[in-house]
Amino acid sequence: MPSICFNADTSLCPMRLDVYASSVQNISRSRLKSGIKRVAVNGKEAKLSLRLKGGEEVCIEWEDPVPENIEPENLPLDILFENEAVTVVNKASGMVTHPGAGNRRHTLVNALLYHWGRGCVCGASLRPGIVHRLDKDTSGVLIAAKNRDAEVFLQSEFKNRRVKKEYIAIVSGHPPALEGEIKNYLCRSSSNRKRFTVSPDDEAGKFAHTRYRCVGIYGPYSLMRIRIKTGRTHQIRVHMKYLGCPVLGDCVYGKKDARFPDAALMLHAYKLAVRLPPRASDSAPFNPDGGSLKSACSRDTPAVFTAPVPDRFKKVLKVLHAEFSSEHLASVSSKN
């Protein structure tokens, strides 16, 4: 993994970390903006915006490089909606969103490039069209841009939090309240780089905001509707663990369940409400599933896409219904 470490010169500080890295260490601004896996100051995770006082040990790690040319692959895609600017898919559990270290093939990007054809030119070469992502084992709605203009528009929508994202999850245990929200900061775990944790220091973490509602209780399990206002890596999984009810099938933040030892991650991106790029809604959309699209007719009105509850959820819920007297509190698809 490419990395660089240096000690901040006291005579040149105070100075922002990114400014110091660029002007003193000659690290290009473009390299500071892409592919960074970790920034640590004196062994603690930090942001590039941190103001150095001098004397600190700074380490910056980058992701392992992946091939510049991504090979299109003919992989199954469950397309919920498509027009000349975007493709909305129901991503399968087990499919990685984009190529990266250890996942160079069989990703959603490989499949989309095959589906779009080589004539489609998007932005970043390693993640063409990807404006948000889902974890490998999380299924559900994901929107991808087919051209640069659409990509820029959607990136702005996500960055400015104008997109509404709703998930369903089956968790082990019960939340402390049937409805609530979590606001805290998340950072990478110092003991396990594949995990994230709640940070005691907002300087070392990124703000994360999650709202949840328990819609069904089945013995020691709960069915949850979850809305995320931010989109941090593993956000829902970390926040459910924080509540004391990790997502069923999550062996990273929870334990193997005795009743469902082979359960896959019970987390599904159920609904996405997002404005479509300008003029994209003027064309006739391709919509193989008539129930998946509620609105895509106005630039100012968000299009609402839903992905059906997956079979793995239905199988687990069938067992829970059979074994426990359920206290069903609300329909998954009910309005707020």
C-alpha positions as CSV (number, residue, x, y, z in Angstrom):
1,M,0.0,0.0,0.0
2,P,1.6,3.4,-1.0
3,S,2.2,5.6,2.0
4,I,4.3,8.6,3.2
5,C,5.2,9.6,6.7
6,F,6.8,12.9,7.8
7,N,7.3,15.1,10.9
8,A,5.8,18.6,10.8
9,D,8.5,21.2,11.0
10,T,7.7,23.5,14.0
11,S,9.2,26.5,12.2
12,L,6.7,26.2,9.4
13,C,3.6,25.7,11.6
14,P,0.8,26.3,12.4
15,M,-0.4,25.2,9.0
16,R,-3.3,23.0,7.7
17,L,-2.2,19.4,7.1
18,D,-3.3,19.4,3.4
19,V,-1.5,22.7,2.7
20,Y,1.7,21.4,4.5
21,A,1.6,18.2,2.5
22,S,1.2,20.0,-0.7
23,S,3.6,22.9,-0.3
24,V,6.3,21.3,1.9
25,Q,6.1,17.6,1.0
26,N,5.3,18.3,-2.7
27,I,2.3,16.0,-2.7
28,S,0.0,17.1,-5.5
29,R,-3.5,18.4,-4.7
30,S,-5.0,15.8,-7.0
31,R,-3.3,13.0,-5.1
32,L,-4.5,14.4,-1.8
33,K,-8.1,14.4,-3.1
34,S,-8.3,10.8,-4.4
35,G,-7.6,7.3,-3.3
36,I,-6.6,8.2,0.3
37,K,-7.3,5.3,2.7
38,R,-6.0,6.8,6.0
39,V,-4.6,10.0,7.5
40,A,-3.0,9.6,10.9
41,V,-1.4,12.2,13.2
42,N,0.6,10.8,16.1
43,G,-1.1,7.5,15.5
44,K,-4.7,8.8,15.6
45,E,-6.9,9.1,12.6
46,A,-7.2,12.7,11.4
47,K,-8.6,14.9,8.7
48,L,-6.6,16.7,6.0
49,S,-8.1,20.0,7.3
50,L,-6.4,19.5,10.7
51,R,-4.2,22.4,11.7
52,L,-0.7,21.2,12.5
53,K,1.1,22.9,15.4
54,G,4.5,21.4,14.6
55,G,6.3,18.3,15.7
56,E,3.5,15.9,14.9
57,E,4.2,12.6,13.1
58,V,1.9,12.5,10.0
59,C,1.3,9.4,7.9
60,I,-0.9,9.2,4.8
61,E,-1.9,5.9,3.2
62,W,-3.4,5.5,-0.3
63,E,-5.4,2.6,-1.7
64,D,-3.6,0.1,-3.7
65,P,-3.7,1.0,-7.4
66,V,-6.1,-0.9,-9.6
67,P,-6.0,-1.3,-13.4
68,E,-6.8,1.9,-15.3
69,N,-8.8,-0.1,-17.9
70,I,-11.8,-1.8,-16.4
71,E,-13.0,-4.7,-18.4
72,P,-16.8,-4.8,-19.2
73,E,-18.4,-8.0,-18.1
74,N,-21.7,-9.6,-19.0
75,L,-23.1,-10.0,-15.5
76,P,-26.8,-10.1,-14.5
77,L,-28.3,-6.7,-13.7
78,D,-31.7,-6.1,-12.1
79,I,-32.6,-2.7,-13.8
80,L,-35.3,-0.7,-12.1
81,F,-35.2,2.3,-14.3
82,E,-33.1,3.7,-17.2
83,N,-33.0,6.7,-19.5
84,E,-30.2,8.5,-21.4
85,A,-28.6,9.9,-18.3
86,V,-28.9,7.3,-15.5
87,T,-29.4,3.7,-14.7
88,V,-31.0,2.6,-11.5
89,V,-30.4,-1.0,-10.4
90,N,-31.3,-3.3,-7.6
91,K,-27.8,-4.3,-6.6
92,A,-27.5,-7.9,-5.5
93,S,-26.1,-8.9,-2.1
94,G,-22.5,-10.2,-2.6
95,M,-21.7,-7.8,-5.5
96,V,-19.0,-5.2,-4.9
97,T,-19.9,-1.7,-6.2
98,H,-16.7,-0.8,-7.9
99,P,-13.2,-2.2,-8.5
100,G,-10.6,-1.9,-5.8
101,A,-7.8,-3.8,-4.2
102,G,-8.8,-7.4,-4.1
103,N,-11.9,-6.8,-6.2
104,R,-10.8,-6.1,-9.8
105,R,-13.6,-8.0,-11.6
106,H,-17.2,-9.1,-11.2
107,T,-18.2,-5.7,-9.8
108,L,-21.3,-3.6,-10.6
109,V,-19.1,-1.2,-12.6
110,N,-17.9,-4.1,-14.8
111,A,-21.5,-5.0,-15.4
112,L,-22.6,-1.5,-16.1
113,L,-19.8,-0.9,-18.6
114,Y,-20.9,-4.0,-20.5
115,H,-24.6,-2.9,-20.4
116,W,-23.8,0.7,-21.5
117,G,-21.3,-0.2,-24.2
118,R,-17.9,1.4,-24.8
119,G,-19.5,4.5,-26.1
120,C,-20.4,5.6,-22.6
121,V,-17.8,8.0,-21.2
122,C,-18.1,9.0,-17.5
123,G,-15.9,10.7,-15.0
124,A,-13.4,8.9,-12.8
125,S,-11.8,6.0,-14.6
126,L,-11.9,3.7,-11.7
127,R,-15.5,4.3,-10.7
128,P,-17.3,5.4,-13.8
129,G,-20.8,6.6,-13.1
130,I,-20.7,5.7,-9.4
131,V,-22.0,8.6,-7.3
132,H,-22.8,6.6,-4.1
133,R,-22.1,3.0,-3.1
134,L,-23.5,0.1,-1.1
135,D,-21.5,-2.4,0.9
136,K,-20.7,-5.7,-0.8
137,D,-23.3,-7.6,1.2
138,T,-26.0,-4.9,1.2
139,S,-28.6,-5.2,-1.6
140,G,-30.9,-2.6,-3.0
141,V,-31.4,0.6,-4.9
142,L,-28.3,2.3,-6.5
143,I,-28.3,5.0,-9.1
144,A,-25.4,5.4,-11.6
145,A,-24.7,8.2,-14.1
146,K,-24.2,7.4,-17.8
147,N,-22.4,10.7,-18.7
148,R,-20.3,13.3,-17.1
149,D,-23.0,16.0,-16.8
150,A,-25.3,13.5,-15.0
151,E,-22.5,12.5,-12.8
152,V,-21.7,16.0,-11.7
153,F,-25.4,16.7,-11.1
154,L,-25.9,13.6,-8.9
155,Q,-22.7,14.1,-7.0
156,S,-24.0,17.6,-6.0
157,E,-27.3,16.1,-4.9
158,F,-25.6,13.6,-2.7
159,K,-23.0,16.0,-1.4
160,N,-25.7,18.5,-0.4
161,R,-27.9,15.8,1.2
162,R,-30.9,16.4,-1.1
163,V,-31.3,12.6,-1.6
164,K,-33.5,10.5,0.7
165,K,-32.2,7.0,1.4
166,E,-34.3,4.4,3.3
167,Y,-33.2,0.9,4.3
168,I,-34.8,-2.1,6.0
169,A,-32.9,-4.3,8.3
170,I,-33.4,-7.3,10.6
171,V,-31.3,-6.9,13.7
172,S,-30.4,-9.0,16.7
173,G,-32.0,-7.5,19.8
174,H,-34.2,-4.5,20.3
175,P,-33.3,-0.8,20.1
176,P,-33.6,1.2,23.4
177,A,-36.6,3.1,21.9
178,L,-39.0,2.1,19.2
179,E,-38.1,5.3,17.3
180,G,-35.1,7.6,17.5
181,E,-32.1,9.1,15.8
182,I,-28.3,8.8,16.3
183,K,-25.9,11.7,15.8
184,N,-22.2,11.2,16.4
185,Y,-18.9,10.9,14.6
186,L,-17.4,7.8,13.0
187,C,-13.8,6.9,12.4
188,R,-11.8,3.9,11.4
189,S,-11.0,1.5,14.2
190,S,-7.4,1.7,15.4
191,S,-7.4,-2.1,16.2
192,N,-9.0,-3.3,13.0
193,R,-8.7,-1.3,9.8
194,K,-11.7,-3.0,8.2
195,R,-14.0,-1.7,11.0
196,F,-15.4,1.7,11.9
197,T,-16.4,2.9,15.3
198,V,-17.9,5.8,17.1
199,S,-15.3,8.5,17.7
200,P,-15.0,10.2,21.0
201,D,-13.4,13.2,19.2
202,D,-15.2,14.9,16.3
203,E,-11.8,16.1,15.0
204,A,-10.9,12.4,14.3
205,G,-14.2,11.4,12.8
206,K,-16.9,12.2,10.3
207,F,-20.4,13.3,11.3
208,A,-23.0,10.6,10.9
209,H,-26.8,11.0,11.3
210,T,-29.2,8.0,11.3
211,R,-33.0,7.9,12.0
212,Y,-34.6,4.6,12.8
213,R,-38.0,3.1,13.5
214,C,-38.7,-0.4,14.8
215,V,-41.6,-1.8,12.8
216,G,-41.7,-5.3,14.0
217,I,-40.5,-7.4,17.0
218,Y,-40.1,-11.2,16.8
219,G,-38.8,-12.6,20.0
220,P,-35.1,-11.4,20.3
221,Y,-35.2,-9.9,16.8
222,S,-36.4,-6.6,15.4
223,L,-37.4,-5.4,11.9
224,M,-36.2,-1.9,11.3
225,R,-36.8,1.0,8.9
226,I,-33.7,3.2,8.7
227,R,-33.1,6.5,7.1
228,I,-29.6,7.9,6.8
229,K,-29.0,11.7,6.5
230,T,-25.3,11.1,5.8
231,G,-23.6,8.3,3.9
232,R,-20.6,7.2,5.9
233,T,-18.9,3.8,5.3
234,H,-20.7,1.1,7.3
235,Q,-22.9,3.8,8.9
236,I,-26.0,1.8,9.6
237,R,-24.0,-1.3,10.7
238,V,-22.0,0.8,13.2
239,H,-25.0,2.6,14.5
240,M,-27.1,-0.5,15.0
241,K,-24.2,-2.0,17.0
242,Y,-24.0,1.3,18.9
243,L,-27.7,0.8,19.8
244,G,-26.9,-2.7,21.0
245,C,-28.7,-4.5,18.2
246,P,-26.3,-5.4,15.4
247,V,-27.6,-6.3,11.9
248,L,-28.3,-10.0,11.6
249,G,-25.7,-11.7,9.6
250,D,-23.1,-9.0,10.2
251,C,-20.0,-10.9,11.3
252,V,-17.9,-7.7,11.4
253,Y,-19.9,-5.8,13.9
254,G,-21.9,-8.6,15.5
255,K,-21.6,-12.4,16.2
256,K,-22.7,-15.4,14.3
257,D,-26.3,-16.0,15.2
258,A,-27.2,-19.5,16.6
259,R,-30.6,-19.6,15.0
260,F,-29.4,-18.3,11.7
261,P,-25.7,-19.3,11.4
262,D,-25.6,-19.0,7.6
263,A,-27.6,-15.7,7.4
264,A,-26.3,-13.2,4.9
265,L,-26.3,-9.5,5.9
266,M,-29.9,-8.5,6.6
267,L,-29.6,-5.0,5.3
268,H,-31.4,-3.8,2.1
269,A,-31.5,-0.3,0.5
270,Y,-35.3,-0.3,0.1
271,K,-36.0,3.2,-1.3
272,L,-34.2,6.1,-2.9
273,A,-35.7,9.5,-3.7
274,V,-33.5,11.6,-5.9
275,R,-33.9,14.4,-8.5
276,L,-32.9,13.3,-11.9
277,P,-30.4,15.3,-14.0
278,P,-31.7,18.2,-16.0
279,R,-33.5,17.2,-19.2
280,A,-33.1,13.5,-18.3
281,S,-36.8,13.2,-17.5
282,D,-37.8,14.7,-20.9
283,S,-37.2,11.3,-22.6
284,A,-39.3,8.2,-22.3
285,P,-37.9,6.1,-19.5
286,F,-37.2,2.4,-19.6
287,N,-38.9,1.0,-16.6
288,P,-39.3,-2.8,-16.7
289,D,-40.9,-2.8,-13.2
290,G,-43.9,-0.5,-13.2
291,G,-44.0,-0.4,-9.4
292,S,-40.4,0.7,-9.0
293,L,-40.8,4.3,-10.2
294,K,-43.3,6.6,-8.6
295,S,-42.2,9.9,-10.1
296,A,-39.6,10.9,-12.7
297,C,-41.6,13.6,-14.6
298,S,-40.3,16.8,-13.0
299,R,-36.8,18.1,-12.5
300,D,-37.9,19.6,-9.1
301,T,-39.8,16.6,-8.0
302,P,-37.6,13.7,-6.8
303,A,-38.0,10.3,-8.5
304,V,-38.7,7.6,-6.0
305,F,-37.3,4.2,-6.7
306,T,-38.0,1.1,-4.6
307,A,-36.3,-2.3,-4.6
308,P,-38.5,-5.3,-3.6
309,V,-37.8,-7.0,-0.3
310,P,-35.3,-9.7,-1.2
311,D,-35.8,-13.5,-0.8
312,R,-33.2,-13.7,2.1
313,F,-35.4,-11.4,4.1
314,K,-38.6,-13.3,3.3
315,K,-37.0,-16.6,4.4
316,V,-35.8,-15.2,7.7
317,L,-39.1,-13.5,8.4
318,K,-41.0,-16.7,7.6
319,V,-39.0,-18.5,10.3
320,L,-39.5,-15.7,12.8
321,H,-43.3,-15.6,12.1
322,A,-43.4,-19.3,12.7
323,E,-41.4,-19.3,15.9
324,F,-42.5,-16.2,17.6
325,S,-45.7,-14.3,18.2
326,S,-44.8,-11.1,16.3
327,E,-45.6,-7.7,17.5
328,H,-45.9,-6.0,14.1
329,L,-45.8,-2.3,14.7
330,A,-46.1,-0.9,11.2
331,S,-45.8,-1.8,7.5
332,V,-42.4,-1.6,6.0
333,S,-43.8,0.4,3.2
334,S,-46.0,2.7,5.3
335,K,-45.6,6.5,5.2
336,N,-44.0,8.5,7.9
